[in-house]
Amino acid sequence: MKKTIWLIGIVLAAILLVYIGFQWLSPAFSAKALTEEEAKNVALERYAGEIIKTTKQNDKYQIELQAETGLYQLEIDANSGDIISVSQLQKQVNKQEQRTEEQPKQLTEAEIKERISSQGTVKSLKLIEGEKPHYVAVIDQNNEEITLELDAYTGETTKETPNAKPLLEEEEAIEIAKKEFKKEGEVEDVEFFPSGEPTPYYLVEIEGEDDEKTYEIDAYTGALRNIFDSSIDDDDDDSE
């Protein structure tokens, strides 16, 4: 009888211990693991940014978060919600540094001049800043002015515009010829050649007492391009 009571007591004690242990361990068993959405919220509560990727391995969430300073990876305990570690995967490059790396270097005025020197004499050159930086150059090409617009980075000509020059009047050409004749004389003939090479020109013929000359005058610049002495030909005719 005593033995039976003793066995019953042992069984009851064992049952009591099992009950107490279950009550003590039940909170741990009953705790639910974090969902993916809850893990994301934990990350965003601590760090401002955008969730790029979320994966789960065993009892850990690995979250990639894009912040202003770069791309980070966070490890979060799936049970407790604690952030275990944070590591930077990629540094953020600011926009100014990115533009500097991506954009080629602007050409200097000397480099632009060297590129266009074969086209004529460079009279002026100016850099125009703005959204699309470019150079504006004025060159003299065979006594004609041409305005060029050039890409500030490549030096490529993007626009070419001939500058219209006013032509000399006939009276102005006559006055230039008279100054060159340097003595009394009569204007015998004036001819204008609009399609002259390399530019339009006047031929002004002046006859003096013992001299006769024809002057070729650039119709753009007024420059004296040639002088034809007709009196020499007349002397040769007389001698024959």
Stockholm file with secondary structure:
# STOCKHOLM 1.0

chainA/1-240         MKKTIWLIGIVLAAILLVYIGFQWLSPAFSAKALTEEEAKNVALERYAGEIIKTTKQNDKYQIELQAETGLYQLEIDANSGDIISVSQLQKQVNKQEQRTEEQPKQLTEAEIKERISSQGTVKSLKLIEGEKPHYVAVIDQNNEEITLELDAYTGETTKETPNAKPLLEEEEAIEIAKKEFKKEGEVEDVEFFPSGEPTPYYLVEIEGEDDEKTYEIDAYTGALRNIFDSSIDDDDDDSE
#=GR chainA/1-240 SS CHHHHHHHHHHHHHHHHHHHHHHHHHHHHHCCCCCHHHHHHHHHHHSCSEEEEEEEETTEEEEEEEETTEEEEEEEETTTCCEEEEEEEEECCCHHHHHHHHSCCCCCHHHHHHHHGGGSEEEEEEEECSSSCEEEEEEEETTEEEEEEEETTTCCEEEEEECCCCCCCHHHHHHHHHHHHCSCCEEEEEEEETTCSSSCEEEEEEECSSCEEEEEEETTTCCEEEEEEHHHHHHHHHHC
#=GC SS_cons         CHHHHHHHHHHHHHHHHHHHHHHHHHHHHHCCCCCHHHHHHHHHHHSCSEEEEEEEETTEEEEEEEETTEEEEEEEETTTCCEEEEEEEEECCCHHHHHHHHSCCCCCHHHHHHHHGGGSEEEEEEEECSSSCEEEEEEEETTEEEEEEEETTTCCEEEEEECCCCCCCHHHHHHHHHHHHCSCCEEEEEEEETTCSSSCEEEEEEECSSCEEEEEEETTTCCEEEEEEHHHHHHHHHHC
//
